[in-house]
Amino acid sequence: SAVVKAIERLKEVLGRADKTRSSDGDGNQISGEEATETLEPLIGSFASYSCDTLSLLYTPFIMIVVVVFRDEAEITKLYGIKESDMEFYVLFALAIIPFQFIADMFLQNALELLHGWKILEYLEFCNYRFQQRESRWKPFENANTIDECIDESFRSLDQLCFSSQYYMLNTVHVNAIVYFVIGCEMMARAKYNLFADPATFIIVSIICLFCAFLKASMIGLGNLLGVWHVKYERRNRQLQVLQNEEPIIEVQENINRTRHDIYQVEKRLSTDAFRYKFLNYNRPWLISTLPSMLTPRTMQRSR
């Protein structure tokens, strides 16, 4: 009993220590109040909310699949649900969606007030970064665009910017998991041995070929419709031409002329006179905004 009490006491001490102290990616210790001002808790909370929202929208589809394959999967039979009653389940799953979104708006507002998170500002910044991306697929961007101030476990999530590509990836993975589980249920109910069937190899080969054809078709259709069109695609094409061994002379002249104009503008912006005028004109705004833009971790690193 003494050992059990000692273990419980140690857990209490460690729990209080975790609440009062935390560590950043470089091993520097920051207080619990400062830790709540970092982006990691906000990203983790909204990632969980995004998965819940996706499951909310995906639940009616799963129920329809269960109804269609009622005799094969026998899921509703095991729970004693009649086929006519499944219509009410589907209707309820559809009817609850708008009301759940309304409740989520108040929930996100409460989280902002309780923890001091700026969820709306962060999502607007994510949308801006996604619109200003230089690669069609956001995770394929240059490594310099990754925010190293964020913990490593959240960097790839922040890189996706909670964009449509992020939700598309989640939807594809959820579809794969659901179809795999339902397929296993069907094989288990039918007492079917996948490895004893001589047609398994042929069926798997046909499915792989069909998936490859479907992937190529979807990519071609996406290119035709301009899905996830890159705003700065012209600039990327110019960089590719510059990297080519034998660029076209006319294109090269246009690129050189454009780069010269950009160089002249950047040269003017980097002068001391412009910097002085900019700081003098925007001094009140910088003083009022800079403390809210810098996190405690950033200020601690800059000391």
C-alpha positions in Angstrom: 0.0 0.0 0.0 2.9 2.3 0.7 4.3 1.8 -2.8 0.9 2.5 -4.3 0.6 5.7 -2.3 4.1 6.8 -3.3 3.3 6.2 -7.0 0.0 8.2 -6.7 1.9 11.0 -5.0 4.6 11.0 -7.8 1.8 11.2 -10.4 0.3 14.2 -8.7 3.7 16.0 -8.6 4.4 15.2 -12.2 0.9 16.4 -13.2 1.4 19.7 -11.5 4.8 20.1 -13.1 3.4 19.5 -16.5 0.7 22.1 -16.0 3.2 24.7 -14.7 6.1 24.0 -17.0 6.6 22.9 -20.6 9.4 22.7 -23.0 9.8 24.0 -26.6 11.5 22.3 -29.5 15.0 23.5 -28.4 14.7 22.3 -24.9 14.1 25.7 -23.4 11.6 25.8 -20.5 8.6 28.1 -20.7 5.8 28.5 -18.3 2.3 27.0 -18.7 0.7 30.4 -19.2 3.2 31.1 -22.0 2.7 27.7 -23.5 -1.0 28.4 -24.1 0.0 31.3 -26.3 1.9 29.1 -28.7 0.4 27.7 -31.9 0.7 24.0 -31.0 -2.4 23.8 -28.7 -4.5 25.7 -31.3 -3.4 23.5 -34.2 -4.0 20.3 -32.2 -7.4 21.5 -31.1 -8.5 22.5 -34.6 -7.1 19.3 -36.1 -9.3 17.3 -33.8 -12.3 19.5 -34.7 -11.6 19.1 -38.4 -11.6 15.3 -38.0 -14.9 15.5 -36.0 -16.4 17.7 -38.7 -15.3 15.3 -41.5 -16.9 12.4 -39.6 -20.1 14.3 -39.2 -20.3 14.9 -42.9 -19.2 11.3 -43.7 -21.6 9.5 -41.3 -24.7 9.5 -43.7 -22.6 8.0 -46.5 -21.4 5.2 -44.2 -24.9 4.5 -43.2 -26.1 4.3 -46.8 -23.2 1.8 -47.5 -24.3 -0.3 -44.6 -27.9 -0.3 -45.8 -26.9 -1.2 -49.4 -24.7 -4.1 -48.2 -27.1 -5.2 -45.4 -27.2 -8.9 -46.3 -23.5 -9.2 -47.0 -22.1 -7.3 -43.9 -25.0 -8.2 -41.6 -24.1 -5.2 -39.3 -27.6 -4.0 -38.8 -28.8 -7.6 -38.2 -26.3 -8.0 -35.4 -27.6 -4.9 -33.7 -31.2 -5.8 -34.3 -31.9 -2.8 -36.5 -34.7 -3.1 -39.1 -34.0 -2.0 -42.6 -36.9 0.4 -42.5 -35.5 2.0 -39.3 -32.2 2.8 -41.0 -33.9 5.5 -43.0 -34.5 7.4 -39.7 -30.8 7.0 -38.8 -29.8 8.5 -42.2 -32.3 11.3 -41.9 -31.1 12.2 -38.4 -27.5 12.2 -39.5 -28.4 14.6 -42.3 -30.6 16.8 -40.2 -28.1 17.3 -37.4 -25.4 18.7 -39.7 -26.5 22.4 -39.9 -27.3 22.5 -36.1 -23.9 21.0 -35.3 -22.2 23.7 -37.3 -24.1 26.4 -35.4 -23.1 24.8 -32.1 -19.5 24.6 -33.3 -19.4 28.3 -34.0 -20.2 29.1 -30.4 -17.7 26.4 -29.3 -14.8 27.9 -31.3 -15.7 31.3 -29.9 -15.7 29.9 -26.4 -12.2 28.4 -27.0 -10.9 31.8 -28.2 -12.2 33.5 -25.1 -11.1 30.8 -22.7 -7.6 30.1 -24.0 -6.9 33.4 -25.8 -6.5 31.6 -29.1 -6.8 33.5 -32.3 -8.4 30.8 -34.3 -10.0 33.0 -37.0 -6.8 34.9 -37.6 -4.8 31.7 -37.9 -7.2 30.2 -40.4 -7.2 33.4 -42.4 -3.4 33.3 -42.5 -3.6 29.6 -43.5 -5.9 30.5 -46.4 -3.6 33.3 -47.4 -0.6 30.9 -47.4 -2.5 28.4 -49.5 -3.6 30.9 -52.0 0.0 32.3 -52.3 1.6 28.8 -52.7 4.1 28.3 -55.5 3.5 24.6 -55.9 0.2 23.0 -57.0 0.5 20.4 -54.2 1.1 22.2 -51.0 3.3 19.6 -49.2 5.7 19.7 -52.2 6.6 23.3 -51.6 10.2 24.3 -50.7 11.3 23.3 -47.2 12.0 27.0 -46.5 8.2 27.6 -46.2 8.0 25.3 -43.2 7.6 27.2 -39.9 10.5 26.0 -37.7 9.1 27.8 -34.7 6.3 25.1 -34.5 6.9 21.8 -32.9 8.0 19.1 -35.4 4.9 17.0 -34.8 2.7 19.8 -36.0 4.8 21.2 -38.9 3.4 18.9 -41.6 -0.2 19.7 -40.4 0.6 23.4 -40.5 2.1 23.0 -43.9 -1.2 21.8 -45.3 -2.9 24.9 -44.0 -6.2 23.1 -43.3 -6.9 23.5 -46.9 -9.1 21.5 -49.3 -6.0 19.3 -50.0 -5.9 18.5 -46.3 -9.6 17.5 -46.2 -9.2 15.5 -49.5 -6.3 13.5 -47.9 -8.4 12.8 -44.8 -11.4 11.7 -47.0 -9.3 9.3 -49.1 -7.8 7.7 -46.0 -11.2 7.4 -44.3 -12.7 5.8 -47.4 -9.9 3.3 -47.5 -10.4 2.4 -43.8 -14.2 2.1 -44.1 -14.1 0.0 -47.2 -11.4 -2.3 -45.7 -13.4 -2.8 -42.5 -16.6 -3.5 -44.3 -14.9 -5.9 -46.7 -13.4 -7.8 -43.8 -16.8 -8.0 -42.2 -18.3 -9.4 -45.4 -15.5 -12.0 -45.7 -15.9 -13.0 -42.0 -19.7 -13.4 -42.3 -19.3 -15.5 -45.5 -16.4 -17.5 -44.0 -14.4 -16.7 -47.1 -10.6 -17.3 -47.2 -9.0 -14.7 -49.4 -5.7 -16.6 -49.7 -7.3 -19.9 -50.7 -9.1 -18.4 -53.7 -7.1 -19.0 -56.9 -8.7 -15.9 -58.5 -7.3 -13.5 -55.8 -4.2 -12.6 -57.7 -6.2 -11.9 -60.9 -8.8 -9.8 -59.0 -6.1 -7.8 -57.2 -4.2 -7.2 -60.5 -7.4 -5.9 -62.1 -8.1 -3.6 -59.2 -4.6 -2.2 -59.3 -4.8 -1.5 -63.0 -8.2 0.1 -62.6 -6.9 2.3 -59.8 -3.9 3.4 -61.9 -6.3 4.2 -64.8 -8.6 6.1 -62.5 -5.7 8.0 -61.0 -4.5 9.1 -64.4 -8.0 10.0 -65.5 -8.6 12.1 -62.4 -5.3 13.9 -62.8 -6.1 14.6 -66.4 -9.5 15.9 -65.5 -8.0 18.0 -62.8 -5.6 19.6 -65.2 -8.3 20.2 -67.7 -10.6 21.9 -65.1 -7.7 23.8 -63.4 -8.3 22.2 -60.0 -5.9 23.8 -57.4 -4.5 26.1 -60.0 -1.4 27.8 -58.9 -1.6 31.6 -58.8 2.1 32.1 -59.4 2.4 29.3 -62.0 3.9 31.8 -64.5 6.7 32.7 -62.2 7.5 29.0 -61.6 7.5 28.5 -65.4 10.0 31.3 -65.7 12.3 29.8 -63.1 12.1 26.4 -65.0 13.1 28.2 -68.2 16.0 29.9 -66.5 17.2 26.5 -65.2 17.0 25.0 -68.7 20.3 24.7 -70.6 19.0 26.3 -73.8 16.1 28.8 -72.9 14.2 30.5 -75.7 15.7 33.9 -76.5 12.4 35.8 -76.5 11.3 34.3 -73.2 14.7 34.9 -71.7 14.6 38.6 -72.7 11.1 39.0 -71.1 12.3 37.3 -67.9 15.4 39.4 -67.7 13.3 42.6 -68.2 10.9 41.5 -65.5 13.7 40.6 -63.1 15.3 43.9 -63.7 12.1 45.8 -62.9 11.7 43.7 -59.7 15.3 44.3 -58.8 14.8 48.1 -59.1 11.8 48.0 -56.9 13.5 45.9 -54.3 16.5 48.2 -54.4 14.3 51.2 -53.6 12.6 49.3 -50.8 15.9 48.4 -49.2 17.2 52.0 -48.9 17.6 53.6 -45.5 15.4 56.5 -46.5 12.4 54.2 -47.3 13.0 52.2 -44.1 13.0 55.4 -42.0 9.8 56.7 -43.6 8.1 53.4 -43.2 9.0 53.1 -39.5 8.1 56.7 -38.9 4.7 56.4 -40.6 3.7 53.0 -39.2 5.3 53.4 -35.7 2.0 53.4 -33.8 0.7 50.4 -35.6 3.9 48.5 -35.1 4.0 49.2 -31.4 0.4 48.1 -30.9 0.6 45.0 -33.1 4.1 43.6 -32.6 3.5 42.2 -29.1 0.5 40.2 -30.4 2.5 38.9 -33.4 5.5 37.6 -31.4 5.0 34.5 -29.3 6.8 34.0 -25.9 8.9 31.4 -27.5 10.0 33.7 -30.3 10.9 36.5 -27.9 12.8 34.1 -25.7 14.9 32.9 -28.7 15.6 36.5 -29.8 17.0 37.6 -26.4 
